[in-house]
Amino acid sequence: LKFFVPLLPSESVTLLIESDGGGCGGGGDLAGVPGVPPAEHQAGHQEEHEVEAARSPTALAGQLQQYYAQHTLLAMRQMRSVLTATPAYRQAADKELEEYTEELAQIVGAKFGDAQGERFEQLWKQGIAHFSAYAEAVAGNDAAAKQQARSDLLADAAAYGDWLAGASKGRAQASQAAAAMRTHVEQLMEQADAYAAHDYDRAYRVERQGYEHMFAAGTDLARSSLAPKAAATLDTPTEKLRAAFAMLLGEHMQLIIDAQRATFAGASEFKAAAAQVNANTDALTKGMGAIVGPKKAEEFQSAWAEHVEGLLDYSTAVASNCGRSTAREPRRRVGRRRSRPRSGTEGRPLSGSPTCSRAASSPPHRRAGRRLRTTRRALPGRPS
C-alpha cells in the first residue's frame, strides 16, 4: 500500500484504506503515510467478535465484500483440511468460520433487523455444515453421501435467494440471489473435487474465481439493503476504483498465504498456487497502468515482484531449515532494488544449517520464485 499511495489521488487512497479492513489479517505499518487514516479508523477482525457498524454505504459494501470473499477461502481451506486429513488445520478453520459467521450475521442484522440476521446465521451455518459433509464424502469416496451433500448445498442456495428477497423487501430478486449463491456452492464443490484428484491447477484457479465471485456478491448484498439513492453511490467511479483494488489486494494477501503454505506441500501444488499469484499481479499491474500509465505500472510490477519473491524466499528458507537470520534476509530487501551484488557475510547461513543457496535451488521454490520475478505481461498502452 505504501507503493500505491504516491500514485493514487488522495481521496481514492483514503477510500481504499478505509474500506479494505473487513477481512482478518490487516495490512502492516502504514503510520505516517499520506492519505492513510489513523489506525483507530481502520476496521479489522475484532478480538471481541463485535463488528463496528458501517457509517456509509461504501463502508458497508467494503465490509460485506471482504467478509463474503474471506468466507469463501475459509470454507475452501476447511474442505481441504478434510481432504488431507489434518485435524489441527480443520479445527483452526472451523473456529475461524464460526467467528466470521457470527460477525457477518451482526452486519446483516444491523441492516435488515435482528430477526433477519438470525435467519441469515442459521442459513450460513447450515451451508458450512453441508460443505463439510461434501468434503467428507469426497475424502471417503462415498458417492451417495456426495450426491446428498450436493443436493443440500443447492437447496441452501435456493433458500438464500428466498431469504434475501424477503429481507430486502423485494429490492433483490430471489432468482438472481439464488443463482449467485448456486455459483458459489458449485465453485466450492469443484475445487474440492479438483484438489482431491490432485488437479491443483484447477483447484487454485477456481479458488481465485470463487474469491472474486463472492466479493461481488457482497456488493449485491450491500446494495439490496440500501435505498436507491444510497445504492447509487456504489456505482461511482471512485467507489469502483476502491472496490477493484480492495478485491485485488485482499486476493493478493490470501494467494500469498496459500502459496507459502504450498511451499511445504510439493512442487505441483506450489506451482499451481504461484500461477494464481502471477495472475493477481498481472491484474494489479493492469489496474495501475490504467491510472498512472505504463511506465509507473512497470515500476510497480518490478517492486511488487520483489515483494512476492521475498515472501516466497522466506517460506522456502523455513521449509529448508535455513537459519533464522538467513530466512529473514529476503524480507529486509523486499521493495528495494539491489544496485550491486551482495558481498561479504550478508545472507550467510548459520553454521550447521543447509545453505540457502541449496534450499533456493531445490524445486519448486526457486524456479517458481524466479518466474514470479521475471514474468512481464503487456501493459496498457505498451506493445507486448
C-alpha positions in Angstrom: 0.0 0.0 0.0 2.9 2.4 0.6 3.8 2.0 -3.0 0.2 2.8 -4.1 -0.1 6.0 -2.0 2.1 8.4 -4.0 0.5 7.3 -7.3 -3.3 7.5 -6.5 -5.5 10.5 -5.9 -5.7 11.2 -2.2 -9.4 10.7 -2.0 -9.0 7.3 -3.7 -6.3 6.2 -1.3 -8.4 7.2 1.7 -11.4 5.2 0.4 -9.2 2.3 -0.4 -7.7 2.0 3.0 -10.9 2.8 5.0 -12.8 0.1 3.2 -10.1 -2.6 2.9 -10.1 -3.8 6.5 -13.1 -6.2 6.7 -11.1 -9.3 6.5 -8.9 -11.0 9.1 -5.2 -10.1 8.9 -4.6 -6.5 8.3 -2.0 -4.7 6.3 1.1 -3.7 8.3 2.6 -0.4 9.4 1.0 2.4 7.4 1.6 5.1 10.1 2.6 8.4 8.6 1.7 7.5 5.0 -0.1 10.4 3.3 -3.8 9.8 2.8 -4.0 6.9 5.2 -6.5 7.4 8.1 -5.3 6.8 11.7 -5.3 3.2 12.9 -8.4 3.7 15.0 -10.4 4.3 11.8 -9.2 1.2 10.1 -11.8 -1.6 10.7 -10.5 -5.1 11.3 -11.3 -8.5 12.7 -12.2 -7.6 16.2 -10.9 -9.8 19.1 -14.3 -9.5 20.8 -16.0 -10.6 17.6 -18.0 -7.4 17.5 -18.1 -5.5 14.3 -18.3 -1.7 14.2 -21.4 -0.6 12.3 -20.7 0.9 8.9 -21.3 4.6 8.7 -21.7 4.9 5.0 -22.9 2.8 2.0 -19.4 2.4 0.7 -18.1 1.3 4.2 -21.0 -1.2 4.3 -20.0 -2.5 0.9 -16.4 -2.8 1.9 -17.4 -4.9 5.0 -19.6 -7.3 3.1 -17.2 -7.6 0.1 -14.4 -8.7 2.4 -16.5 -10.9 4.7 -18.1 -12.8 1.7 -14.8 -13.2 -0.1 -12.9 -14.3 3.1 -15.7 -16.8 3.9 -15.1 -18.4 0.6 -11.4 -19.0 1.3 -12.0 -20.2 4.8 -14.6 -22.7 3.6 -12.2 -23.9 0.9 -9.4 -24.4 3.4 -11.7 -26.2 5.8 -12.7 -28.6 3.0 -9.1 -29.1 2.0 -8.3 -29.9 5.7 -10.8 -32.7 5.5 -9.4 -34.0 2.2 -5.8 -34.0 3.6 -6.9 -35.4 7.0 -5.2 -32.7 9.0 -7.4 -32.3 12.2 -5.5 -29.4 13.7 -5.9 -27.4 10.5 -9.6 -28.2 10.3 -10.1 -27.2 13.9 -8.5 -23.8 13.2 -10.6 -23.4 10.0 -13.8 -24.4 11.9 -13.1 -21.8 14.6 -12.5 -19.0 12.0 -15.6 -19.9 10.1 -17.7 -19.8 13.3 -16.3 -16.4 14.2 -16.7 -15.0 10.7 -20.3 -16.2 10.6 -21.1 -14.5 13.9 -19.6 -11.3 12.7 -21.3 -11.4 9.3 -24.6 -12.1 11.0 -24.1 -8.9 13.1 -23.6 -6.8 9.9 -26.7 -8.4 8.3 -28.8 -7.9 11.4 -27.7 -4.3 11.7 -29.1 -3.6 8.2 -32.0 -5.9 7.9 -33.1 -6.3 11.5 -32.2 -8.8 14.3 -34.7 -11.5 13.1 -33.3 -11.5 9.6 -29.8 -11.6 11.0 -30.6 -14.7 13.0 -32.2 -16.3 10.0 -29.1 -15.5 7.9 -26.8 -17.0 10.5 -28.9 -20.2 10.5 -28.7 -20.5 6.7 -24.9 -19.7 6.7 -24.1 -22.3 9.4 -26.2 -24.9 7.6 -24.3 -24.2 4.4 -20.9 -24.6 6.2 -22.1 -28.0 7.6 -23.1 -29.2 4.1 -19.7 -28.1 2.7 -18.0 -30.2 5.4 -20.3 -33.1 4.5 -19.4 -32.8 0.8 -15.6 -32.8 1.6 -16.0 -35.8 3.9 -17.9 -37.7 1.2 -15.2 -36.9 -1.4 -12.5 -38.0 1.1 -14.3 -41.2 1.8 -15.2 -41.9 -1.9 -18.9 -42.1 -0.9 -20.9 -41.3 -4.0 -24.3 -41.4 -2.3 -23.2 -39.1 0.5 -21.6 -36.8 -2.0 -24.8 -36.5 -4.0 -26.8 -35.9 -0.9 -24.4 -33.1 0.2 -24.6 -31.6 -3.3 -28.4 -31.6 -3.2 -28.4 -30.0 0.2 -26.0 -27.2 -1.0 -28.1 -26.4 -4.0 -31.2 -26.3 -1.7 -29.2 -23.9 0.6 -28.6 -21.6 -2.5 -32.3 -21.5 -3.2 -33.1 -20.8 0.5 -30.6 -17.9 0.4 -32.4 -16.4 -2.6 -35.8 -16.6 -0.8 -34.3 -15.1 2.3 -32.7 -12.1 0.6 -35.8 -11.3 -1.4 -37.8 -11.2 1.8 -35.2 -9.4 3.9 -34.7 -6.7 1.2 -38.4 -6.2 0.7 -38.1 -7.0 -3.0 -35.0 -4.9 -3.7 -33.2 -8.2 -4.5 -34.8 -10.9 -6.7 -34.9 -14.4 -5.3 -33.8 -16.0 -8.6 -30.8 -13.7 -9.0 -29.6 -14.1 -5.4 -30.1 -17.9 -5.6 -28.2 -18.1 -8.9 -25.2 -16.2 -7.3 -25.2 -18.5 -4.3 -25.5 -21.5 -6.6 -22.4 -20.4 -8.4 -20.7 -20.1 -5.1 -21.5 -23.6 -3.9 -20.7 -25.1 -7.3 -17.2 -23.5 -7.2 -16.5 -24.8 -3.7 -17.5 -28.3 -4.8 -15.5 -28.1 -7.9 -12.3 -27.0 -6.1 -12.8 -29.9 -3.6 -13.1 -32.4 -6.4 -10.1 -31.0 -8.2 -8.0 -30.9 -5.0 -8.9 -34.5 -4.2 -7.8 -35.5 -7.7 -4.5 -33.6 -7.3 -5.6 -31.3 -10.1 -4.1 -28.3 -8.3 -4.1 -26.0 -11.3 -7.9 -26.2 -11.5 -8.3 -26.1 -7.7 -6.3 -22.9 -7.3 -7.8 -21.3 -10.4 -11.3 -21.9 -9.0 -10.2 -20.6 -5.6 -9.4 -17.3 -7.1 -12.5 -17.2 -9.2 -14.6 -18.0 -6.1 -13.0 -15.2 -4.1 -13.8 -12.7 -6.8 -17.3 -14.0 -7.3 -18.2 -13.7 -3.6 -16.6 -10.3 -3.4 -19.1 -9.1 -6.0 -21.9 -11.0 -4.1 -21.0 -8.9 -1.1 -21.6 -5.8 -3.1 -25.0 -7.1 -4.2 -26.0 -7.8 -0.6 -25.0 -4.3 0.4 -26.9 -2.8 -2.5 -30.1 -4.8 -1.5 -30.0 -3.2 2.0 -29.9 0.4 0.7 -32.5 2.8 -0.6 -32.0 3.6 -4.4 -30.2 6.9 -3.8 -27.7 5.4 -1.3 -27.2 2.3 -3.5 -26.3 4.5 -6.4 -23.1 5.6 -4.6 -21.7 2.2 -5.1 -21.6 2.8 -8.8 -19.5 6.0 -8.7 -16.0 5.8 -10.4 -14.2 6.4 -7.1 -16.1 3.6 -5.4 -15.5 1.2 -8.3 -11.8 2.0 -8.0 -11.8 1.3 -4.3 -13.6 -1.9 -4.8 -11.4 -3.1 -7.6 -8.1 -2.5 -5.7 -9.6 -3.8 -2.4 -10.5 -7.0 -4.1 -7.1 -7.4 -5.8 -5.1 -6.5 -2.7 -7.2 -8.8 -0.4 -6.9 -11.5 -3.0 -3.1 -11.0 -3.2 -2.7 -11.5 0.6 -4.7 -14.7 0.6 -3.0 -16.1 -2.5 0.4 -15.4 -1.0 -0.6 -17.2 2.2 -1.7 -20.2 0.2 1.5 -20.1 -1.9 3.6 -20.0 1.2 1.7 -23.0 2.7 2.1 -24.8 -0.6 5.9 -24.5 -0.2 5.6 -27.4 2.2 3.2 -29.4 0.1 5.2 -30.3 -3.0 6.1 -29.0 -6.5 2.8 -29.4 -8.3 0.7 -27.7 -5.7 3.2 -24.9 -5.2 3.4 -24.3 -9.0 -0.4 -24.1 -9.1 -0.6 -21.6 -6.2 2.2 -19.5 -7.7 0.4 -19.3 -11.0 -2.6 -17.6 -9.4 -0.2 -15.2 -7.6 1.1 -14.3 -11.0 -2.4 -13.8 -12.4 -3.2 -11.5 -9.5 -0.1 -9.5 -10.1 -1.0 -9.1 -13.8 -4.4 -7.8 -12.8 -2.9 -5.3 -10.3 -0.4 -4.1 -12.9 -3.0 -3.5 -15.5 -5.1 -1.6 -13.0 -2.1 0.6 -12.1 -1.4 1.1 -15.7 -4.9 2.4 -16.3 -4.4 5.0 -13.6 -0.8 6.1 -13.7 0.4 5.0 -17.2 2.6 2.1 -18.4 5.9 3.5 -17.1 4.8 3.8 -13.5 2.9 0.5 -13.8 6.2 -1.2 -14.9 7.9 0.2 -11.8 5.1 -1.1 -9.7 5.4 -4.6 -11.3 9.1 -4.7 -10.6 8.7 -3.7 -7.0 5.8 -6.0 -6.5 7.7 -8.9 -7.9 10.5 -8.3 -5.4 7.9 -8.2 -2.6 6.4 -11.5 -3.8 9.7 -13.2 -4.3 10.9 -12.1 -0.9 7.9 -13.7 0.8 8.3 -16.9 -1.1 12.1 -16.9 -0.4 11.3 -16.7 3.3 8.9 -19.7 3.3 11.4 -21.6 1.1 14.1 -21.0 3.7 11.9 -22.1 6.5 10.9 -25.2 4.6 14.6 -26.0 4.0 15.6 -25.4 7.7 17.8 -22.4 6.9 19.0 -20.3 9.8 16.6 -17.7 11.0 18.9 -14.8 10.1 19.2 -16.0 6.5 15.5 -16.7 6.3 14.7 -13.2 7.3 17.2 -11.7 4.8 14.7 -11.5 1.8 12.3 -9.5 4.0 14.8 -6.8 4.6 15.3 -6.3 0.9 11.7 -6.5 -0.2 10.6 -3.5 -2.1 14.2 -2.3 -2.6 16.1 -2.9 -5.8 19.6 -4.1 -5.4 22.1 -1.8 -7.1 25.0 -4.2 -6.7 25.6 -7.8 -5.9 25.6 -8.8 -2.3 29.1 -9.4 -0.8 30.8 -10.3 2.4 28.8 -12.1 5.0 25.4 -10.8 4.1 23.0 -13.7 3.7 25.5 -16.3 5.1 23.6 -19.2 6.7 24.2 -20.2 10.3 26.8 -22.9 11.0 25.4 -26.4 10.7 22.3 -25.3 8.6 21.7 -26.2 5.0 22.9 -23.3 2.8 20.1 -21.2 1.5 21.6 -21.4 -2.0 20.9 -25.1 -1.9 17.5 -24.6 -0.4 16.7 -21.9 -3.0 17.8 -24.1 -5.9 15.7 -27.0 -4.8 12.5 -27.4 -6.7 9.9 -26.0 -6.9 10.5 -22.9 -4.8 13.3 -21.0 -6.6 12.1 -21.9 -10.1 8.6 -20.5 -9.3 10.1 -17.6 -7.5 12.2 -16.6 -10.5 9.2 -16.9 -12.7 7.2 -14.6 -10.4 10.0 -12.1 -10.6 10.6 -12.1 -14.3 7.1 -12.5 -15.7 6.2 -9.4 -17.7 2.9 -9.1 -19.5 1.8 -6.4 -21.9 0.8 -3.3 -20.0 -1.9 -0.8 -21.0 -0.6 1.4 -23.7 2.5 -0.6 -24.2 3.1 -3.2 -27.0 3.6 -6.8 -26.0 
